[in-house]
C-alpha cells in the first residue's frame, strides 16, 4: 500500500500542468481527474469479489501491475483519448484497497486488526508524503519523468510482492480461467456485487443515525476535491509555478498530514474531547480558510492559508471515520467503512467535475463556491445532533 500510494502521490500534483500540454480545457481536466475515481468506485467491489474466489495475492499484485501499465501509457500518451484510457485503467486497477483490507481480515482479529487497518492508513500517508516530493524532483528533468518513475515503482512492487507476499485465502480456486466455466460465473457475481454496493451507497443516506454522517462526508469531500483541482490550477495559472514547485508544495501538505495524524489530532482531542464538536469547529476553520483563498492575492498569505486548511481538514476526516465506527453495528463495521470509502470516491467524482465547470469561467471562483459548499456541510451537521456519542 506504500507503493500504491507512492505511485499515485508522485503524479497527482502534476496532472493539471501535464493535461495542459494537450490543450485540455478546465472542464476536460476536471473530467480527467474524475475518471479515475469513477472507475475505482465501479471496480472495487468486483475486484473484492474476485479476490474471495481466486485469492488475495493475484488480484492485489495484478492490480499493482495494471497501475504500472496505466502510468506508462499515460507517460507515453500522444492524444487526449490515450490520457483518458490510461486514467480509466488506473482507476480499475486502483480498486485493490478492498483486497488489502481483506488480507488484514484474513490474518488478524480484535485489536490487532484495528491496529493493522491503522497501519494501512499510515502507509498511504507515507506514500503521499514522499510521492509529491519525488514527482517534483523528477519533473525538473521532464514532465513525463515522474510518470515513468511511478510506473517503475509500481512494477517493482508487483514483482517484489509476488516473491514475498503469502496468499492468505486458503480455499481459493487456483486457476483463474475457472471464472469462465464455473456454474456461477464470477464476472456475473462481481457485477451483482457492484449493483449491491451501489444500492447500499445510495440508500446509506437514509440510515438511522449514520445517514446524516454520510451526507456530511459526501458534501465536505466534494468541496475538498474541488479544491484539489483549484490548488493546482491556481499555482500553475495564477502564480505561474512550475511542476517542480507544485510538487514541493504538495510535499509540504504531506508533511502536515503526517504531523496531524502522528500526534496533532490527539493533542486537539485533549482540548476538545467531543468529536462531533471537533468536526464542527474544523469545518468552520476550513470554510474561513477556503474563503480567504479566494480573497488573498499574495502568494505568502495564500500558502499560509492553504496549510491552515490542511491542518483543519485532516482531523475532520479522522473524526468522521471514528463517529461512523462508534455509531454503527459492530457486526457491520466492514460494510459501513466500505460504504464510507465509496462515498469518498463519489466526492472525488463530483468535486473535480464541478471545479472544471467553475474554472471555465474563473479559477478563483472555485474557492468561493467551495466555501459555500462547506457552509452547507456545516448546516447539515445540525441533523447529526441525535447521534449517540460515548464521550
C-alpha positions as CSV (number, residue, x, y, z in Angstrom):
1,X,0.0,0.0,0.0
2,X,3.0,2.3,0.5
3,X,4.0,1.6,-3.1
4,X,0.4,2.0,-4.2
5,X,0.1,5.5,-2.6
6,X,3.7,6.4,-3.6
7,X,3.0,5.9,-7.3
8,X,-0.3,7.8,-7.0
9,X,1.2,10.6,-4.9
10,X,4.1,11.1,-7.4
11,X,1.7,12.0,-10.3
12,X,-1.4,13.6,-8.7
13,X,0.1,17.1,-8.2
14,X,1.3,17.2,-11.8
15,X,-1.9,16.1,-13.6
16,X,-3.1,19.7,-14.2
17,X,0.1,21.0,-15.9
18,X,0.5,17.7,-17.8
19,X,-3.0,17.8,-19.1
20,X,-2.5,21.5,-20.1
21,X,0.2,20.3,-22.6
22,X,-2.6,18.5,-24.5
23,X,-4.8,21.6,-24.7
24,X,-7.4,20.3,-22.3
25,X,-10.0,22.8,-21.1
26,X,-10.6,23.2,-17.4
27,X,-13.7,21.1,-17.8
28,X,-11.8,18.4,-19.6
29,X,-9.1,18.4,-16.9
30,X,-11.8,18.1,-14.2
31,X,-13.2,15.1,-16.2
32,X,-9.8,13.6,-16.4
33,X,-9.4,13.9,-12.6
34,X,-12.9,12.3,-12.0
35,X,-12.4,9.4,-14.4
36,X,-10.0,7.7,-12.1
37,X,-12.4,7.8,-9.1
38,X,-15.4,6.8,-11.2
39,X,-13.8,3.6,-12.4
40,X,-12.3,2.9,-9.0
41,X,-15.7,3.1,-7.5
42,X,-17.1,0.7,-10.1
43,X,-14.2,-1.7,-9.9
44,X,-13.6,-2.0,-6.2
45,X,-16.5,-4.4,-5.3
46,X,-15.8,-6.5,-8.4
47,X,-12.1,-6.9,-7.5
48,X,-13.0,-7.7,-3.9
49,X,-15.4,-10.4,-5.0
50,X,-12.8,-11.9,-7.4
51,X,-10.3,-12.0,-4.6
52,X,-12.8,-14.0,-2.5
53,X,-12.8,-16.7,-5.2
54,X,-9.3,-16.7,-6.6
55,X,-7.1,-15.4,-3.8
56,X,-5.9,-12.0,-2.5
57,X,-2.4,-12.2,-4.0
58,X,-3.2,-12.4,-7.7
59,X,-5.8,-9.6,-7.5
60,X,-3.7,-7.4,-5.3
61,X,-0.5,-7.7,-7.3
62,X,-2.2,-7.9,-10.6
63,X,-3.9,-4.6,-9.8
64,X,-0.5,-3.1,-8.9
65,X,0.9,-4.3,-12.2
66,X,-2.1,-2.8,-14.0
67,X,-1.3,0.5,-12.3
68,X,2.3,0.3,-13.7
69,X,0.9,-0.3,-17.2
70,X,-1.6,2.6,-17.0
71,X,1.1,5.0,-15.8
72,X,3.5,4.0,-18.6
73,X,0.6,4.6,-21.1
74,X,-0.1,8.0,-19.5
75,X,3.5,9.0,-19.8
76,X,3.7,7.9,-23.5
77,X,0.3,9.4,-24.4
78,X,0.2,11.5,-27.6
79,X,-3.5,12.2,-27.7
80,X,-6.2,13.1,-25.2
81,X,-8.1,9.8,-25.7
82,X,-4.9,8.0,-24.6
83,X,-4.9,10.1,-21.4
84,X,-8.4,9.0,-20.6
85,X,-7.8,5.4,-21.4
86,X,-4.8,5.4,-19.1
87,X,-6.8,7.0,-16.2
88,X,-9.6,4.5,-16.7
89,X,-7.2,1.6,-16.5
90,X,-5.5,3.2,-13.4
91,X,-9.0,3.6,-11.8
92,X,-9.9,0.0,-12.5
93,X,-6.7,-1.4,-11.1
94,X,-6.8,1.2,-8.2
95,X,-9.6,-0.7,-6.7
96,X,-7.2,-3.0,-4.8
97,X,-7.7,-1.3,-1.4
98,X,-10.6,-3.7,-0.7
99,X,-8.2,-6.6,-1.3
100,X,-5.6,-5.2,1.0
101,X,-8.3,-4.8,3.7
102,X,-9.3,-8.4,3.1
103,X,-5.7,-9.6,3.7
104,X,-5.9,-7.8,7.1
105,X,-9.2,-9.5,7.8
106,X,-7.8,-12.9,6.9
107,X,-4.8,-12.7,9.1
108,X,-5.8,-10.6,12.2
109,X,-8.6,-10.2,14.7
110,X,-9.6,-7.9,17.5
111,X,-7.3,-5.1,18.4
112,X,-4.6,-6.4,16.2
113,X,-6.9,-6.0,13.2
114,X,-7.7,-2.4,14.2
115,X,-4.0,-1.7,14.6
116,X,-3.4,-3.2,11.1
117,X,-6.1,-1.1,9.5
118,X,-4.4,1.9,11.1
119,X,-1.1,0.9,9.5
120,X,-2.7,0.8,6.1
121,X,-3.8,4.4,6.7
122,X,-0.3,5.3,7.7
123,X,1.1,3.6,4.6
124,X,-1.0,5.9,2.5
125,X,0.3,8.9,4.5
126,X,3.9,7.9,3.8
127,X,3.2,7.4,0.1
128,X,1.5,10.8,-0.2
129,X,4.4,12.5,1.7
130,X,7.2,11.0,-0.4
131,X,5.3,10.8,-3.7
132,X,4.9,14.6,-4.4
133,X,8.5,15.3,-3.4
134,X,9.7,12.6,-5.8
135,X,7.4,14.0,-8.5
136,X,8.6,17.5,-8.0
137,X,12.3,16.4,-8.2
138,X,11.8,14.3,-11.3
139,X,9.7,17.0,-13.1
140,X,12.9,19.1,-13.2
141,X,14.2,16.6,-15.8
142,X,11.0,16.4,-17.8
143,X,7.2,16.4,-17.2
144,X,6.9,12.8,-18.2
145,X,9.7,11.6,-15.9
146,X,7.5,11.4,-12.7
147,X,5.0,9.2,-14.5
148,X,7.8,6.8,-15.7
149,X,9.2,6.8,-12.2
150,X,5.7,6.0,-10.7
151,X,5.3,3.2,-13.3
152,X,8.7,1.7,-12.4
153,X,7.8,1.8,-8.7
154,X,4.5,0.0,-9.2
155,X,6.1,-2.6,-11.5
156,X,8.9,-3.3,-9.0
157,X,6.3,-3.5,-6.2
158,X,4.3,-6.1,-8.1
159,X,7.4,-8.2,-8.7
160,X,8.7,-8.0,-5.1
161,X,5.2,-8.7,-3.7
162,X,4.8,-11.8,-5.9
163,X,8.0,-13.1,-4.3
164,X,7.5,-12.2,-0.6
165,X,3.7,-11.9,-0.1
166,X,1.9,-15.1,1.0
167,X,-1.6,-16.0,-0.1
168,X,-4.0,-15.5,2.8
169,X,-7.1,-17.1,1.4
170,X,-6.9,-20.9,1.9
171,X,-9.9,-22.0,-0.1
172,X,-9.2,-20.1,-3.3
173,X,-9.5,-21.6,-6.8
174,X,-6.1,-21.9,-8.2
175,X,-6.9,-21.5,-11.9
176,X,-8.1,-18.0,-12.9
177,X,-9.7,-19.4,-16.1
178,X,-12.3,-21.1,-14.0
179,X,-14.2,-17.9,-13.7
180,X,-15.5,-18.6,-17.2
181,X,-16.5,-22.2,-16.6
182,X,-17.9,-22.3,-13.1
183,X,-21.6,-22.8,-12.6
184,X,-21.8,-19.4,-11.0
185,X,-19.9,-17.1,-13.4
186,X,-17.6,-14.9,-11.3
187,X,-17.9,-12.0,-13.6
188,X,-21.7,-12.0,-13.2
189,X,-21.2,-12.4,-9.4
190,X,-18.9,-9.4,-9.5
191,X,-21.4,-7.3,-11.4
192,X,-24.1,-8.3,-8.9
193,X,-21.8,-7.2,-6.1
194,X,-21.3,-3.9,-7.9
195,X,-25.1,-3.3,-8.1
196,X,-25.5,-4.3,-4.5
197,X,-22.7,-1.9,-3.5
198,X,-24.3,1.0,-5.4
199,X,-27.7,0.2,-3.9
200,X,-26.2,0.3,-0.4
201,X,-24.4,3.5,-1.3
202,X,-27.4,5.4,-2.4
203,X,-29.6,4.1,0.5
204,X,-26.9,4.8,3.1
205,X,-28.1,8.4,3.4
206,X,-31.4,7.2,4.9
207,X,-29.8,5.0,7.5
208,X,-30.7,5.9,11.1
209,X,-28.0,8.0,12.9
210,X,-25.2,7.5,10.4
211,X,-27.1,8.6,7.3
212,X,-26.5,12.3,8.3
213,X,-22.8,11.5,8.8
214,X,-22.6,10.0,5.4
215,X,-24.2,13.1,3.9
216,X,-21.8,15.4,5.7
217,X,-18.9,13.3,4.4
218,X,-20.1,13.5,0.8
219,X,-20.6,17.3,0.9
220,X,-17.3,18.0,2.5
221,X,-15.3,15.6,0.4
222,X,-16.8,17.1,-2.8
223,X,-15.7,20.5,-1.6
224,X,-12.2,19.2,-0.8
225,X,-11.8,17.6,-4.2
226,X,-13.0,20.9,-5.9
227,X,-10.1,22.5,-4.1
228,X,-7.6,19.8,-5.1
229,X,-8.0,20.9,-8.7
230,X,-8.3,24.5,-7.7
231,X,-5.0,24.4,-5.8
232,X,-3.1,23.1,-8.9
233,X,-4.9,25.5,-11.3
234,X,-4.2,28.5,-9.1
235,X,-0.5,27.5,-8.5
236,X,0.0,26.9,-12.2
237,X,-2.1,29.6,-13.9
238,X,-2.1,32.4,-11.4
239,X,1.2,32.1,-9.5
240,X,2.9,30.6,-12.5
241,X,4.7,27.9,-10.5
242,X,6.5,25.2,-12.4
243,X,5.7,21.5,-11.9
244,X,8.7,21.1,-9.5
245,X,7.5,23.9,-7.3
246,X,3.9,22.4,-7.3
247,X,5.3,19.1,-6.3
248,X,7.2,20.5,-3.3
249,X,4.1,22.4,-2.3
250,X,2.1,19.2,-2.2
251,X,5.0,17.5,-0.3
252,X,4.6,20.2,2.3
253,X,0.9,19.2,2.5
254,X,2.0,15.6,3.1
255,X,4.3,16.6,5.9
256,X,1.4,18.4,7.7
257,X,-0.8,15.4,7.2
258,X,1.8,13.1,8.8
259,X,2.2,15.6,11.7
260,X,-1.5,15.8,12.4
261,X,-2.0,12.0,12.2
262,X,1.1,11.3,14.3
263,X,0.2,13.5,17.3
264,X,-1.7,16.6,16.3
265,X,-5.2,15.1,16.4
266,X,-4.5,13.5,19.8
267,X,-3.4,16.9,21.1
268,X,-6.5,18.6,19.7
269,X,-8.7,16.0,21.4
270,X,-7.1,16.9,24.7
271,X,-8.8,20.3,24.3
272,X,-12.0,19.2,22.6
273,X,-12.8,15.6,23.6
274,X,-16.3,15.7,21.9
275,X,-15.6,14.5,18.3
276,X,-18.8,15.9,16.8
277,X,-17.9,19.3,18.3
278,X,-14.4,18.9,16.8
279,X,-15.9,18.2,13.4
280,X,-18.0,21.4,13.5
281,X,-15.0,23.5,14.6
282,X,-12.8,22.1,11.9
283,X,-15.5,22.8,9.3
284,X,-15.7,26.4,10.5
285,X,-11.9,26.7,10.0
286,X,-11.9,25.1,6.6
287,X,-14.8,27.4,5.5
288,X,-13.0,30.5,6.6
289,X,-9.7,29.3,5.1
290,X,-11.3,28.5,1.7
291,X,-13.0,31.9,1.6
292,X,-9.6,33.6,2.3
293,X,-8.0,31.6,-0.5
294,X,-10.5,33.4,-2.8
295,X,-9.6,36.8,-1.3
296,X,-5.8,36.7,-0.9
297,X,-3.6,37.8,-3.8
298,X,-0.2,37.5,-2.0
299,X,1.5,34.1,-2.6
300,X,2.8,34.1,1.0
301,X,-0.6,34.7,2.6
302,X,-2.2,32.3,0.2
303,X,0.1,29.4,1.0
304,X,-0.1,30.1,4.8
305,X,-3.9,29.8,4.4
306,X,-3.6,26.7,2.3
307,X,-1.6,24.9,5.0
308,X,-4.1,26.1,7.7
309,X,-6.8,24.5,5.6
310,X,-4.8,21.2,5.5
311,X,-4.3,21.3,9.3
312,X,-8.1,21.6,9.8
313,X,-9.2,19.1,7.2
314,X,-7.1,16.1,8.3
315,X,-8.8,16.0,11.8
316,X,-12.2,16.2,10.1
317,X,-11.7,13.0,8.1
318,X,-10.3,11.1,11.1
319,X,-13.1,12.3,13.4
320,X,-15.8,11.4,10.9
321,X,-14.5,7.9,10.5
322,X,-14.5,7.5,14.2
323,X,-18.0,8.7,14.6
324,X,-19.2,6.3,11.9
325,X,-17.4,3.4,13.6
326,X,-18.8,4.2,17.0
327,X,-22.4,4.7,15.8
328,X,-22.8,1.5,13.7
329,X,-23.4,-2.1,14.5
330,X,-20.2,-3.9,15.4
331,X,-21.1,-6.7,13.1
332,X,-21.4,-4.3,10.1
333,X,-18.2,-2.4,10.6
334,X,-16.6,-3.6,7.3
335,X,-19.7,-2.8,5.3
336,X,-20.1,0.6,6.8
337,X,-16.4,1.5,6.3
338,X,-16.8,0.2,2.7
339,X,-19.7,2.4,2.1
340,X,-17.8,5.3,3.5
341,X,-15.0,4.6,1.1
342,X,-17.5,4.6,-1.8
343,X,-18.8,8.0,-0.6
344,X,-15.3,9.3,-0.6
345,X,-14.9,8.1,-4.2
346,X,-18.2,9.7,-5.1
347,X,-16.9,13.0,-3.7
348,X,-13.8,12.6,-5.8
349,X,-16.0,12.4,-8.9
350,X,-18.3,15.3,-8.1
351,X,-15.6,17.7,-6.9
352,X,-13.2,17.8,-9.8
353,X,-16.1,17.9,-12.3
354,X,-17.7,20.9,-10.5
355,X,-14.3,22.6,-10.3
356,X,-13.7,22.1,-14.0
357,X,-17.1,23.8,-14.9
358,X,-16.3,26.7,-12.5
359,X,-12.8,27.2,-13.8
360,X,-14.2,27.6,-17.3
361,X,-15.4,31.0,-16.0
362,X,-12.8,31.9,-13.4
363,X,-10.3,29.8,-11.4
364,X,-10.7,31.9,-8.3
365,X,-14.4,31.1,-8.2
366,X,-13.6,27.5,-7.2
367,X,-12.6,28.7,-3.8
368,X,-15.8,30.8,-3.4
369,X,-18.1,28.0,-4.4
370,X,-16.2,25.5,-2.2
371,X,-16.6,27.8,0.8
372,X,-20.3,27.8,0.1
373,X,-20.4,24.0,-0.1
374,X,-18.6,23.9,3.3
375,X,-21.2,26.2,4.8
376,X,-23.9,23.8,3.5
377,X,-22.0,20.9,5.1
378,X,-21.8,22.8,8.4
379,X,-25.5,23.3,8.3
380,X,-26.0,19.6,7.6
381,X,-24.2,18.7,10.8
382,X,-27.2,20.0,12.7
383,X,-29.1,16.8,11.7
384,X,-26.2,14.8,13.3
385,X,-27.2,16.0,16.8
386,X,-29.2,12.9,17.5
387,X,-26.2,10.6,17.1
388,X,-25.5,8.8,20.4
389,X,-21.9,9.7,21.5
390,X,-19.9,7.9,24.0
391,X,-17.8,10.9,25.1
